[in-house]
Amino acid sequence: MFEKFTATARSAVVDAQSEAHEVGDRRIEPVHVLGALAKQEPAGGVLARHGVTYDAVHAAIARSGDGALDGEALGALGVDLDRVRERADAVFGEGSLERAGRGRGHLRFTRQAKSVLEQALRVTVSGPGREIGGPQLLAGVLAVDDARTADVLTAVCDDPQRLRDDVARVVAGR
Amino acid sequence: MDLKAATDADPAVGLRAVRALRDLAERLERLQVERARSLGWSWQQVADALGVSRQAAHKKHGDVERREKG
């Protein structure tokens, strides 16, 4: 299937892993593909029309992932995460606690993320193009029923339905 | 505030608290091992301090030096 991917679509798949690493997630999920697409053209331009910028997506992913420390639960235990972070910054350097939580090595795709690739293929086959590009991958992300993607989109997108319509229009070549 | 959450009667609350502690402990362990190694500690010294075998310490954190350079 990868031979049908454009260079940008391939790099989006690679960047999805970096995105997951960066926020400390242990699997590659559809949202990481979304983050990678927001960073490149032409998919990023389509997303930007609906308020979906890379920075906003990245922040929403970081908030929703298992990579974030649970300050609330720690607080209930009497551990003040802000104070721990302050001390860690002082001893190990700024942002060290976040850095230490980042994943290492090869990450696997979740079933949902694999499904993004399948949906992208399906969209491509039924559209005018022969190659799976960024917009087709984006259509794949939007086609997969995934709670975290829905949460991130709700947080950053002006109107998810209009984004869907716009992406459908772009992949149909209209 | 006290340590009640980790021993909460509701497993959902208790497990979440345990997970939060483990996540934090894992990160601090990583940072401390990195620092110890950069200060010249041997893997044996690191392992003794953590109460694990030298092999276990190296398997878990053996990539710290590589990461520092990368």
gemmi code that builds the backbone of each chain (N, CA, C; Angstrom):
import gemmi

chains = {
    "A": [
        ("MET", (0.826, -1.203, 0.000), (0.000, 0.000, 0.000), (0.869, 1.265, 0.000)),
        ("PHE", (2.065, 1.186, 0.652), (2.883, 2.398, 0.791), (3.415, 2.928, -0.535)),
        ("GLU", (3.494, 2.043, -1.547), (3.995, 2.523, -2.835), (3.034, 3.536, -3.461)),
        ("LYS", (1.792, 3.538, -2.977), (0.824, 4.512, -3.498), (0.877, 5.855, -2.758)),
        ("PHE", (1.681, 5.913, -1.703), (1.770, 7.144, -0.913), (2.654, 8.183, -1.602)),
        ("THR", (2.212, 9.437, -1.551), (3.089, 10.511, -2.017), (4.174, 10.721, -0.974)),
        ("ALA", (5.209, 11.474, -1.343), (6.308, 11.731, -0.408), (5.801, 12.431, 0.849)),
        ("THR", (4.880, 13.372, 0.689), (4.385, 14.099, 1.868), (3.548, 13.176, 2.764)),
        ("ALA", (2.784, 12.276, 2.142), (1.986, 11.351, 2.948), (2.899, 10.403, 3.723)),
        ("ARG", (3.981, 9.983, 3.083), (4.947, 9.132, 3.791), (5.559, 9.868, 4.959)),
        ("SER", (5.920, 11.132, 4.722), (6.549, 11.863, 5.821), (5.547, 12.129, 6.940)),
        ("ALA", (4.258, 12.221, 6.593), (3.243, 12.404, 7.638), (3.190, 11.171, 8.543)),
        ("VAL", (3.349, 10.001, 7.945), (3.323, 8.763, 8.727), (4.543, 8.698, 9.664)),
        ("VAL", (5.698, 9.124, 9.121), (6.916, 9.154, 9.947), (6.786, 10.192, 11.055)),
        ("ASP", (6.271, 11.383, 10.671), (6.123, 12.457, 11.652), (5.098, 12.119, 12.727)),
        ("ALA", (4.143, 11.254, 12.392), (3.141, 10.846, 13.386), (3.840, 10.161, 14.559)),
        ("GLN", (4.872, 9.390, 14.244), (5.619, 8.735, 15.323), (6.365, 9.767, 16.172)),
        ("SER", (6.967, 10.764, 15.521), (7.660, 11.813, 16.275), (6.680, 12.551, 17.185)),
        ("GLU", (5.500, 12.797, 16.637), (4.478, 13.504, 17.413), (4.104, 12.701, 18.663)),
        ("ALA", (3.927, 11.395, 18.484), (3.591, 10.528, 19.620), (4.734, 10.527, 20.638)),
        ("HIS", (5.964, 10.430, 20.141), (7.134, 10.469, 21.021), (7.154, 11.743, 21.840)),
        ("GLU", (6.927, 12.849, 21.137), (7.084, 14.141, 21.765), (6.127, 14.356, 22.930)),
        ("VAL", (4.912, 13.845, 22.794), (3.956, 14.038, 23.879), (3.970, 12.874, 24.873)),
        ("GLY", (4.822, 11.879, 24.609), (4.959, 10.779, 25.568), (3.920, 9.677, 25.419)),
        ("ASP", (3.237, 9.639, 24.272), (2.278, 8.557, 24.037), (3.018, 7.299, 23.608)),
        ("ARG", (2.442, 6.148, 23.927), (3.165, 4.899, 23.668), (2.733, 4.188, 22.401)),
        ("ARG", (1.716, 4.709, 21.761), (1.239, 4.135, 20.499), (0.969, 5.274, 19.530)),
        ("ILE", (1.001, 4.954, 18.242), (0.636, 5.953, 17.239), (-0.863, 5.855, 16.997)),
        ("GLU", (-1.548, 6.953, 17.260), (-2.995, 7.007, 17.129), (-3.367, 7.981, 16.007)),
        ("PRO", (-4.642, 7.950, 15.587), (-5.067, 8.886, 14.542), (-4.718, 10.347, 14.840)),
        ("VAL", (-4.782, 10.763, 16.106), (-4.488, 12.179, 16.418), (-3.046, 12.556, 16.082)),
        ("HIS", (-2.141, 11.593, 16.186), (-0.740, 11.906, 15.861), (-0.568, 12.107, 14.359)),
        ("VAL", (-1.352, 11.370, 13.578), (-1.352, 11.583, 12.128), (-1.930, 12.972, 11.836)),
        ("LEU", (-2.977, 13.321, 12.548), (-3.581, 14.648, 12.386), (-2.555, 15.741, 12.679)),
        ("GLY", (-1.814, 15.585, 13.767), (-0.777, 16.562, 14.124), (0.270, 16.681, 13.034)),
        ("ALA", (0.697, 15.532, 12.504), (1.713, 15.535, 11.453), (1.184, 16.233, 10.204)),
        ("LEU", (-0.074, 16.009, 9.872), (-0.665, 16.618, 8.677), (-0.809, 18.132, 8.823)),
        ("ALA", (-1.046, 18.582, 10.063), (-1.213, 20.021, 10.302), (0.088, 20.773, 10.045)),
        ("LYS", (1.203, 20.023, 10.044), (2.523, 20.642, 9.873), (2.943, 20.730, 8.410)),
        ("GLN", (2.202, 20.096, 7.511), (2.663, 20.051, 6.114), (1.593, 20.545, 5.141)),
        ("GLU", (2.032, 20.894, 3.948), (1.100, 21.274, 2.888), (0.898, 20.078, 1.967)),
        ("PRO", (-0.277, 19.948, 1.339), (-1.397, 20.890, 1.379), (-2.399, 20.650, 2.519)),
        ("ALA", (-2.270, 19.524, 3.231), (-3.268, 19.229, 4.263), (-3.329, 20.325, 5.332)),
        ("GLY", (-2.144, 20.855, 5.703), (-2.097, 21.882, 6.740), (-2.893, 23.119, 6.368)),
        ("GLY", (-2.863, 23.464, 5.072), (-3.602, 24.626, 4.608), (-5.106, 24.426, 4.730)),
        ("VAL", (-5.549, 23.211, 4.430), (-6.980, 22.890, 4.542), (-7.397, 22.975, 6.018)),
        ("LEU", (-6.566, 22.389, 6.889), (-6.868, 22.414, 8.322), (-6.904, 23.846, 8.857)),
        ("ALA", (-5.939, 24.652, 8.402), (-5.838, 26.029, 8.900), (-7.087, 26.836, 8.574)),
        ("ARG", (-7.741, 26.513, 7.463), (-8.974, 27.218, 7.101), (-10.059, 27.023, 8.149)),
        ("HIS", (-9.897, 25.996, 8.974), (-10.922, 25.692, 9.980), (-10.396, 25.884, 11.398)),
        ("GLY", (-9.339, 26.661, 11.474), (-8.790, 27.003, 12.788), (-7.859, 25.955, 13.369)),
        ("VAL", (-7.590, 24.897, 12.601), (-6.770, 23.810, 13.127), (-5.299, 24.040, 12.778)),
        ("THR", (-4.567, 24.663, 13.693), (-3.136, 24.894, 13.481), (-2.346, 23.795, 14.171)),
        ("TYR", (-1.090, 23.636, 13.756), (-0.268, 22.605, 14.390), (-0.143, 22.843, 15.892)),
        ("ASP", (0.146, 24.074, 16.277), (0.347, 24.365, 17.698), (-0.874, 23.990, 18.532)),
        ("ALA", (-2.053, 24.307, 17.997), (-3.285, 24.006, 18.727), (-3.498, 22.496, 18.838)),
        ("VAL", (-3.266, 21.788, 17.725), (-3.439, 20.332, 17.741), (-2.440, 19.701, 18.708)),
        ("HIS", (-1.199, 20.144, 18.605), (-0.141, 19.601, 19.456), (-0.489, 19.761, 20.938)),
        ("ALA", (-0.943, 20.966, 21.296), (-1.292, 21.224, 22.696), (-2.457, 20.336, 23.131)),
        ("ALA", (-3.450, 20.175, 22.250), (-4.612, 19.355, 22.584), (-4.223, 17.883, 22.732)),
        ("ILE", (-3.295, 17.421, 21.890), (-2.829, 16.036, 21.974), (-2.087, 15.825, 23.295)),
        ("ALA", (-1.221, 16.792, 23.614), (-0.430, 16.670, 24.846), (-1.338, 16.620, 26.073)),
        ("ARG", (-2.415, 17.412, 26.031), (-3.349, 17.440, 27.167), (-4.120, 16.131, 27.309)),
        ("SER", (-4.435, 15.501, 26.182), (-5.352, 14.365, 26.218), (-4.635, 13.015, 26.318)),
        ("GLY", (-3.313, 13.021, 26.223), (-2.601, 11.749, 26.130), (-2.267, 11.112, 27.456)),
        ("ASP", (-1.733, 9.885, 27.369), (-1.294, 9.240, 28.600), (0.110, 9.728, 28.963)),
        ("GLY", (0.642, 10.646, 28.149), (1.973, 11.168, 28.414), (1.994, 12.267, 29.466)),
        ("ALA", (0.809, 12.827, 29.754), (0.765, 13.915, 30.716), (0.735, 13.356, 32.138)),
        ("LEU", (1.466, 14.010, 33.022), (1.420, 13.591, 34.423), (0.088, 14.014, 35.030)),
        ("ASP", (-0.428, 13.182, 35.914), (-1.740, 13.407, 36.504), (-1.605, 14.261, 37.769)),
        ("GLY", (-1.534, 15.567, 37.565), (-1.325, 16.489, 38.682), (-2.432, 16.427, 39.715)),
        ("GLU", (-3.628, 16.183, 39.241), (-4.777, 16.141, 40.150), (-4.680, 14.945, 41.100)),
        ("ALA", (-4.380, 13.768, 40.511), (-4.257, 12.560, 41.344), (-3.070, 12.681, 42.288)),
        ("LEU", (-1.973, 13.284, 41.796), (-0.801, 13.459, 42.653), (-1.122, 14.411, 43.798)),
        ("GLY", (-1.895, 15.453, 43.480), (-2.285, 16.420, 44.496), (-3.087, 15.764, 45.611)),
        ("ALA", (-3.965, 14.829, 45.221), (-4.782, 14.119, 46.218), (-3.914, 13.265, 47.126)),
        ("LEU", (-2.715, 12.917, 46.635), (-1.781, 12.128, 47.440), (-0.863, 13.025, 48.266)),
        ("GLY", (-1.030, 14.330, 48.092), (-0.169, 15.244, 48.827), (1.128, 15.563, 48.103)),
        ("VAL", (1.184, 15.186, 46.818), (2.377, 15.496, 46.029), (2.058, 16.699, 45.146)),
        ("ASP", (2.773, 17.776, 45.358), (2.544, 18.999, 44.600), (3.374, 18.941, 43.316)),
        ("LEU", (2.703, 18.611, 42.207), (3.426, 18.405, 40.947), (4.178, 19.663, 40.506)),
        ("ASP", (3.573, 20.825, 40.749), (4.255, 22.064, 40.346), (5.580, 22.235, 41.081)),
        ("ARG", (5.592, 21.866, 42.359), (6.838, 21.999, 43.140), (7.866, 20.969, 42.684)),
        ("VAL", (7.388, 19.740, 42.395), (8.302, 18.709, 41.898), (8.913, 19.187, 40.580)),
        ("ARG", (8.071, 19.773, 39.711), (8.543, 20.245, 38.401), (9.581, 21.359, 38.567)),
        ("GLU", (9.305, 22.262, 39.504), (10.244, 23.364, 39.780), (11.626, 22.827, 40.162)),
        ("ARG", (11.603, 21.840, 41.066), (12.876, 21.274, 41.531), (13.574, 20.503, 40.407)),
        ("ALA", (12.787, 19.767, 39.640), (13.367, 19.006, 38.530), (13.976, 19.957, 37.498)),
        ("ASP", (13.283, 21.068, 37.232), (13.816, 22.066, 36.291), (15.156, 22.594, 36.789)),
        ("ALA", (15.224, 22.840, 38.116), (16.441, 23.416, 38.700), (17.612, 22.437, 38.634)),
        ("VAL", (17.345, 21.154, 38.901), (18.432, 20.164, 38.965), (18.767, 19.584, 37.595)),
        ("PHE", (17.735, 19.253, 36.827), (17.970, 18.515, 35.564), (17.797, 19.393, 34.321)),
        ("GLY", (17.384, 20.631, 34.522), (17.195, 21.507, 33.368), (15.718, 21.730, 33.055)),
        ("GLU", (15.456, 22.855, 32.422), (14.094, 23.262, 32.061), (13.386, 22.170, 31.245)),
        ("GLY", (12.162, 21.850, 31.652), (11.364, 20.884, 30.881), (11.816, 19.439, 31.022)),
        ("SER", (12.656, 19.159, 32.009), (13.235, 17.816, 32.112), (12.182, 16.749, 32.421)),
        ("LEU", (11.201, 17.115, 33.214), (10.177, 16.130, 33.595), (9.377, 15.696, 32.363)),
        ("GLU", (9.132, 16.636, 31.465), (8.408, 16.311, 30.230), (9.308, 15.472, 29.318)),
        ("ARG", (10.563, 15.886, 29.235), (11.516, 15.167, 28.389), (11.636, 13.705, 28.842)),
        ("ALA", (11.666, 13.506, 30.156), (11.845, 12.156, 30.688), (10.636, 11.272, 30.392)),
        ("GLY", (9.496, 11.900, 30.120), (8.284, 11.122, 29.852), (8.131, 10.750, 28.393)),
        ("ARG", (9.006, 11.287, 27.554), (8.893, 10.999, 26.125), (9.252, 9.571, 25.804)),
        ("GLY", (8.537, 9.041, 24.837), (8.781, 7.670, 24.414), (10.097, 7.551, 23.679)),
        ("ARG", (10.577, 6.337, 23.600), (11.818, 6.073, 22.878), (11.580, 4.885, 21.980)),
        ("GLY", (12.290, 4.886, 20.881), (12.231, 3.718, 20.008), (10.994, 3.672, 19.133)),
        ("HIS", (10.798, 2.515, 18.556), (9.745, 2.324, 17.584), (8.386, 2.174, 18.269)),
        ("LEU", (7.409, 2.916, 17.776), (6.057, 2.820, 18.333), (5.154, 2.107, 17.335)),
        ("ARG", (4.206, 1.379, 17.885), (3.266, 0.672, 17.004), (2.028, 1.497, 16.731)),
        ("PHE", (1.424, 1.233, 15.581), (0.155, 1.864, 15.250), (-0.966, 1.147, 16.004)),
        ("THR", (-1.907, 1.914, 16.522), (-3.102, 1.296, 17.081), (-3.966, 0.801, 15.914)),
        ("ARG", (-4.939, -0.015, 16.244), (-5.864, -0.505, 15.230), (-6.531, 0.679, 14.518)),
        ("GLN", (-6.882, 1.707, 15.308), (-7.534, 2.886, 14.738), (-6.626, 3.623, 13.757)),
        ("ALA", (-5.326, 3.681, 14.094), (-4.386, 4.375, 13.216), (-4.196, 3.594, 11.917)),
        ("LYS", (-4.186, 2.263, 12.022), (-4.106, 1.441, 10.800), (-5.336, 1.680, 9.947)),
        ("SER", (-6.452, 1.833, 10.630), (-7.702, 2.063, 9.934), (-7.686, 3.398, 9.178)),
        ("VAL", (-6.930, 4.383, 9.693), (-6.771, 5.661, 8.979), (-6.160, 5.415, 7.605)),
        ("LEU", (-5.141, 4.546, 7.563), (-4.462, 4.256, 6.297), (-5.412, 3.524, 5.337)),
        ("GLU", (-6.193, 2.601, 5.888), (-7.150, 1.869, 5.051), (-8.212, 2.805, 4.471)),
        ("GLN", (-8.702, 3.700, 5.339), (-9.716, 4.658, 4.878), (-9.140, 5.606, 3.838)),
        ("ALA", (-7.876, 5.983, 4.023), (-7.221, 6.873, 3.060), (-7.144, 6.190, 1.696)),
        ("LEU", (-6.850, 4.901, 1.726), (-6.795, 4.122, 0.479), (-8.180, 4.074, -0.176)),
        ("ARG", (-9.181, 3.824, 0.645), (-10.548, 3.751, 0.136), (-10.971, 5.065, -0.521)),
        ("VAL", (-10.663, 6.173, 0.173), (-11.001, 7.502, -0.346), (-10.293, 7.751, -1.670)),
        ("THR", (-9.038, 7.304, -1.753), (-8.255, 7.518, -2.970), (-8.832, 6.723, -4.143)),
        ("VAL", (-9.184, 5.486, -3.860), (-9.722, 4.613, -4.910), (-11.018, 5.181, -5.486)),
        ("SER", (-11.823, 5.781, -4.619), (-13.104, 6.304, -5.104), (-12.985, 7.739, -5.613)),
        ("GLY", (-11.775, 8.330, -5.504), (-11.582, 9.700, -5.998), (-10.869, 9.711, -7.335)),
        ("PRO", (-10.562, 10.901, -7.826), (-9.942, 11.025, -9.145), (-8.439, 10.724, -9.152)),
        ("GLY", (-7.773, 10.888, -7.993), (-6.323, 10.704, -7.954), (-5.956, 9.236, -7.797)),
        ("ARG", (-4.720, 8.928, -8.106), (-4.245, 7.558, -7.951), (-3.371, 7.408, -6.727)),
        ("GLU", (-2.856, 8.533, -6.241), (-1.929, 8.475, -5.121), (-2.600, 8.875, -3.815)),
        ("ILE", (-2.088, 8.290, -2.735), (-2.559, 8.676, -1.407), (-1.690, 9.824, -0.934)),
        ("GLY", (-2.289, 11.010, -0.893), (-1.561, 12.192, -0.463), (-2.033, 12.647, 0.914)),
        ("GLY", (-1.516, 13.805, 1.349), (-1.909, 14.364, 2.641), (-3.411, 14.519, 2.805)),
        ("PRO", (-4.111, 15.116, 1.821), (-5.553, 15.298, 1.977), (-6.307, 13.969, 2.116)),
        ("GLN", (-5.838, 12.939, 1.402), (-6.501, 11.628, 1.509), (-6.277, 11.032, 2.903)),
        ("LEU", (-5.049, 11.226, 3.421), (-4.782, 10.759, 4.789), (-5.672, 11.495, 5.784)),
        ("LEU", (-5.819, 12.801, 5.533), (-6.666, 13.610, 6.411), (-8.107, 13.103, 6.363)),
        ("ALA", (-8.590, 12.779, 5.159), (-9.930, 12.209, 5.032), (-10.009, 10.904, 5.816)),
        ("GLY", (-8.916, 10.141, 5.807), (-8.854, 8.897, 6.573), (-8.980, 9.149, 8.068)),
        ("VAL", (-8.256, 10.154, 8.548), (-8.331, 10.508, 9.971), (-9.766, 10.843, 10.354)),
        ("LEU", (-10.418, 11.631, 9.478), (-11.778, 12.087, 9.789), (-12.803, 10.972, 9.657)),
        ("ALA", (-12.481, 9.938, 8.867), (-13.438, 8.852, 8.647), (-13.441, 7.838, 9.784)),
        ("VAL", (-12.357, 7.807, 10.542), (-12.251, 6.801, 11.600), (-12.971, 7.276, 12.859)),
        ("ASP", (-13.752, 6.386, 13.423), (-14.505, 6.711, 14.629), (-13.588, 6.545, 15.835)),
        ("ASP", (-13.021, 7.670, 16.308), (-12.035, 7.617, 17.374), (-12.306, 8.740, 18.371)),
        ("ALA", (-12.495, 8.353, 19.627), (-12.927, 9.319, 20.641), (-11.903, 10.439, 20.847)),
        ("ARG", (-10.625, 10.069, 20.853), (-9.601, 11.088, 21.124), (-9.515, 12.102, 19.984)),
        ("THR", (-9.641, 11.608, 18.753), (-9.649, 12.513, 17.603), (-10.829, 13.473, 17.706)),
        ("ALA", (-11.988, 12.918, 18.060), (-13.186, 13.752, 18.195), (-12.971, 14.824, 19.262)),
        ("ASP", (-12.348, 14.442, 20.381), (-12.091, 15.403, 21.460), (-11.148, 16.518, 21.001)),
        ("VAL", (-10.072, 16.108, 20.328), (-9.087, 17.094, 19.875), (-9.725, 18.045, 18.857)),
        ("LEU", (-10.509, 17.486, 17.934), (-11.157, 18.333, 16.931), (-12.148, 19.293, 17.567)),
        ("THR", (-12.900, 18.786, 18.538), (-13.863, 19.648, 19.218), (-13.128, 20.810, 19.886)),
        ("ALA", (-11.939, 20.516, 20.419), (-11.181, 21.544, 21.138), (-10.576, 22.593, 20.204)),
        ("VAL", (-10.163, 22.185, 19.011), (-9.391, 23.120, 18.181), (-10.079, 23.572, 16.895)),
        ("CYS", (-11.108, 22.839, 16.467), (-11.702, 23.126, 15.158), (-12.945, 24.003, 15.313)),
        ("ASP", (-13.055, 25.001, 14.403), (-14.214, 25.898, 14.454), (-15.502, 25.100, 14.284)),
        ("ASP", (-15.520, 24.230, 13.287), (-16.720, 23.459, 12.978), (-16.297, 22.157, 12.272)),
        ("PRO", (-16.172, 21.057, 13.032), (-15.691, 19.802, 12.465), (-16.452, 19.340, 11.227)),
        ("GLN", (-17.758, 19.598, 11.182), (-18.530, 19.163, 10.022), (-18.112, 19.910, 8.753)),
        ("ARG", (-17.870, 21.208, 8.898), (-17.431, 21.993, 7.735), (-16.043, 21.556, 7.284)),
        ("LEU", (-15.208, 21.183, 8.253), (-13.881, 20.658, 7.905), (-14.031, 19.378, 7.078)),
        ("ARG", (-14.905, 18.482, 7.549), (-15.166, 17.233, 6.817), (-15.600, 17.510, 5.383)),
        ("ASP", (-16.562, 18.445, 5.244), (-17.081, 18.770, 3.914), (-15.965, 19.305, 3.025)),
        ("ASP", (-15.130, 20.176, 3.620), (-14.050, 20.801, 2.869), (-13.048, 19.741, 2.397)),
        ("VAL", (-12.696, 18.834, 3.307), (-11.732, 17.774, 2.961), (-12.312, 16.871, 1.874)),
        ("ALA", (-13.589, 16.549, 1.995), (-14.246, 15.707, 0.982), (-14.196, 16.393, -0.386)),
        ("ARG", (-14.392, 17.691, -0.388), (-14.357, 18.491, -1.624), (-12.942, 18.452, -2.227)),
        ("VAL", (-11.931, 18.623, -1.349), (-10.535, 18.642, -1.833), (-10.140, 17.292, -2.430)),
        ("VAL", (-10.483, 16.190, -1.743), (-10.054, 14.876, -2.270), (-10.857, 14.482, -3.516)),
        ("ALA", (-12.043, 15.078, -3.672), (-12.833, 14.798, -4.870), (-12.337, 15.639, -6.043)),
        ("GLY", (-11.382, 16.537, -5.750), (-10.802, 17.363, -6.801), (-11.731, 18.482, -7.263)),
        ("ARG", (-12.649, 18.860, -6.362), (-13.574, 19.938, -6.732), (-13.119, 21.266, -6.158)),
    ],
    "B": [
        ("MET", (-4.686, 17.308, 52.826), (-4.130, 16.375, 51.845), (-3.282, 15.306, 52.533)),
        ("ASP", (-3.541, 14.089, 52.168), (-2.748, 13.004, 52.747), (-2.646, 11.866, 51.743)),
        ("LEU", (-2.180, 10.750, 52.184), (-1.978, 9.621, 51.264), (-3.220, 8.736, 51.157)),
        ("LYS", (-4.374, 9.294, 51.470), (-5.610, 8.514, 51.439), (-5.961, 8.001, 50.042)),
        ("ALA", (-5.668, 8.831, 49.026), (-6.107, 8.482, 47.669), (-5.585, 7.120, 47.210)),
        ("ALA", (-4.322, 6.822, 47.532), (-3.731, 5.567, 47.064), (-4.340, 4.356, 47.745)),
        ("THR", (-4.995, 4.595, 48.883), (-5.631, 3.497, 49.603), (-7.149, 3.675, 49.606)),
        ("ASP", (-7.633, 4.459, 48.653), (-9.066, 4.746, 48.574), (-9.865, 3.456, 48.394)),
        ("ALA", (-11.073, 3.440, 48.963), (-11.918, 2.253, 48.859), (-12.383, 2.023, 47.426)),
        ("ASP", (-12.469, 3.109, 46.654), (-12.892, 2.975, 45.254), (-11.677, 2.657, 44.381)),
        ("PRO", (-11.673, 1.471, 43.758), (-10.509, 1.094, 42.945), (-10.187, 2.119, 41.854)),
        ("ALA", (-11.201, 2.751, 41.291), (-10.952, 3.711, 40.212), (-10.076, 4.858, 40.709)),
        ("VAL", (-10.374, 5.328, 41.924), (-9.592, 6.420, 42.505), (-8.206, 5.917, 42.904)),
        ("GLY", (-8.192, 4.763, 43.545), (-6.928, 4.200, 44.011), (-5.968, 3.878, 42.885)),
        ("LEU", (-6.491, 3.256, 41.826), (-5.626, 2.873, 40.704), (-5.089, 4.092, 39.968)),
        ("ARG", (-5.944, 5.103, 39.839), (-5.485, 6.325, 39.172), (-4.346, 6.963, 39.967)),
        ("ALA", (-4.492, 6.953, 41.288), (-3.459, 7.539, 42.144), (-2.157, 6.754, 42.024)),
        ("VAL", (-2.277, 5.436, 42.004), (-1.090, 4.581, 41.885), (-0.392, 4.827, 40.549)),
        ("ARG", (-1.191, 4.933, 39.488), (-0.615, 5.170, 38.167), (0.118, 6.510, 38.119)),
        ("ALA", (-0.494, 7.528, 38.724), (0.116, 8.862, 38.725), (1.462, 8.840, 39.444)),
        ("LEU", (1.502, 8.129, 40.558), (2.756, 8.016, 41.316), (3.817, 7.267, 40.512)),
        ("ARG", (3.383, 6.185, 39.869), (4.326, 5.371, 39.092), (4.901, 6.181, 37.922)),
        ("ASP", (4.016, 6.920, 37.220), (4.479, 7.743, 36.099), (5.530, 8.745, 36.563)),
        ("LEU", (5.234, 9.397, 37.681), (6.171, 10.402, 38.201), (7.478, 9.735, 38.630)),
        ("ALA", (7.357, 8.594, 39.335), (8.546, 7.885, 39.821), (9.423, 7.435, 38.649)),
        ("GLU", (8.784, 6.951, 37.567), (9.540, 6.497, 36.393), (10.356, 7.642, 35.786)),
        ("ARG", (9.721, 8.805, 35.723), (10.422, 9.949, 35.118), (11.578, 10.400, 35.996)),
        ("LEU", (11.340, 10.445, 37.303), (12.407, 10.882, 38.210), (13.551, 9.869, 38.189)),
        ("GLU", (13.193, 8.588, 38.085), (14.232, 7.556, 38.001), (15.103, 7.790, 36.769)),
        ("ARG", (14.437, 8.043, 35.657), (15.163, 8.289, 34.406), (16.138, 9.465, 34.559)),
        ("LEU", (15.622, 10.561, 35.114), (16.447, 11.768, 35.255), (17.611, 11.538, 36.218)),
        ("GLN", (17.336, 10.831, 37.310), (18.401, 10.585, 38.282), (19.469, 9.656, 37.722)),
        ("VAL", (19.039, 8.649, 36.962), (20.014, 7.727, 36.372), (20.890, 8.472, 35.357)),
        ("GLU", (20.245, 9.309, 34.536), (21.007, 10.112, 33.561), (22.072, 10.933, 34.266)),
        ("ARG", (21.648, 11.559, 35.367), (22.566, 12.436, 36.096), (23.689, 11.634, 36.741)),
        ("ALA", (23.307, 10.516, 37.361), (24.312, 9.674, 38.004), (25.359, 9.214, 36.990)),
        ("ARG", (24.885, 8.779, 35.828), (25.822, 8.304, 34.801), (26.721, 9.435, 34.309)),
        ("SER", (26.123, 10.639, 34.163), (26.932, 11.766, 33.681), (27.953, 12.190, 34.735)),
        ("LEU", (27.675, 11.849, 35.998), (28.624, 12.151, 37.080), (29.625, 11.015, 37.271)),
        ("GLY", (29.532, 9.997, 36.416), (30.532, 8.939, 36.454), (30.159, 7.700, 37.259)),
        ("TRP", (28.911, 7.604, 37.708), (28.502, 6.398, 38.436), (28.556, 5.186, 37.501)),
        ("SER", (28.950, 4.053, 38.054), (28.929, 2.818, 37.270), (27.508, 2.263, 37.265)),
        ("TRP", (27.239, 1.340, 36.327), (25.920, 0.716, 36.297), (25.674, -0.063, 37.589)),
        ("GLN", (26.722, -0.627, 38.147), (26.569, -1.366, 39.400), (26.121, -0.445, 40.532)),
        ("GLN", (26.730, 0.741, 40.593), (26.346, 1.702, 41.641), (24.901, 2.145, 41.462)),
        ("VAL", (24.526, 2.426, 40.212), (23.152, 2.844, 39.915), (22.183, 1.732, 40.331)),
        ("ALA", (22.525, 0.490, 39.948), (21.669, -0.653, 40.238), (21.514, -0.861, 41.742)),
        ("ASP", (22.629, -0.764, 42.474), (22.580, -0.934, 43.933), (21.650, 0.108, 44.564)),
        ("ALA", (21.784, 1.353, 44.088), (20.969, 2.430, 44.660), (19.482, 2.208, 44.375)),
        ("LEU", (19.190, 1.629, 43.218), (17.793, 1.394, 42.855), (17.264, 0.071, 43.407)),
        ("GLY", (18.177, -0.749, 43.919), (17.750, -2.043, 44.445), (17.382, -3.038, 43.365)),
        ("VAL", (18.054, -2.944, 42.233), (17.812, -3.907, 41.143), (19.156, -4.481, 40.689)),
        ("SER", (19.109, -5.471, 39.805), (20.358, -6.051, 39.302), (20.999, -5.087, 38.293)),
        ("ARG", (22.321, -5.256, 38.104), (23.022, -4.402, 37.152), (22.428, -4.572, 35.753)),
        ("GLN", (22.092, -5.840, 35.428), (21.506, -6.127, 34.108), (20.177, -5.393, 33.926)),
        ("ALA", (19.378, -5.425, 34.983), (18.058, -4.782, 34.895), (18.201, -3.276, 34.708)),
        ("ALA", (19.131, -2.675, 35.452), (19.336, -1.225, 35.340), (19.819, -0.860, 33.943)),
        ("HIS", (20.726, -1.685, 33.429), (21.288, -1.385, 32.113), (20.262, -1.590, 31.008)),
        ("LYS", (19.458, -2.643, 31.169), (18.446, -2.922, 30.154), (17.429, -1.769, 30.075)),
        ("LYS", (17.080, -1.246, 31.255), (16.056, -0.205, 31.298), (16.600, 1.158, 30.861)),
        ("HIS", (17.844, 1.439, 31.253), (18.355, 2.800, 31.039), (19.607, 2.856, 30.173)),
        ("GLY", (19.975, 1.721, 29.611), (21.220, 1.642, 28.848), (21.328, 2.638, 27.703)),
        ("ASP", (20.188, 3.169, 27.259), (20.226, 4.094, 26.116), (20.452, 5.546, 26.541)),
        ("VAL", (20.641, 5.831, 27.835), (20.755, 7.243, 28.242), (21.936, 7.943, 27.590)),
        ("GLU", (23.082, 7.276, 27.533), (24.251, 7.950, 26.949), (24.036, 8.255, 25.483)),
        ("ARG", (23.475, 7.227, 24.795), (23.204, 7.430, 23.385), (22.299, 8.635, 23.169)),
        ("ARG", (21.313, 8.774, 24.024), (20.376, 9.888, 23.876), (21.054, 11.232, 24.116)),
        ("GLU", (21.934, 11.278, 25.109), (22.628, 12.526, 25.435), (23.365, 13.066, 24.210)),
        ("LYS", (24.056, 12.126, 23.516), (24.824, 12.552, 22.346), (23.887, 12.925, 21.203)),
        ("GLY", (22.822, 12.081, 21.004), (21.886, 12.323, 19.909), (21.143, 13.592, 20.177)),
    ],
}
model = gemmi.Model(1)
for chain_id, residues in chains.items():
    chain = gemmi.Chain(chain_id)
    for i, (resn, *xyz) in enumerate(residues, 1):
        res = gemmi.Residue()
        res.name, res.seqid = resn, gemmi.SeqId(i, " ")
        for name, pos in zip(("N", "CA", "C"), xyz):
            atom = gemmi.Atom()
            atom.name, atom.element = name, gemmi.Element(name[0])
            atom.pos, atom.b_iso = gemmi.Position(*pos), 0.0
            res.add_atom(atom)
        chain.add_residue(res)
    model.add_chain(chain)
structure = gemmi.Structure()
structure.add_model(model)
structure.setup_entities()
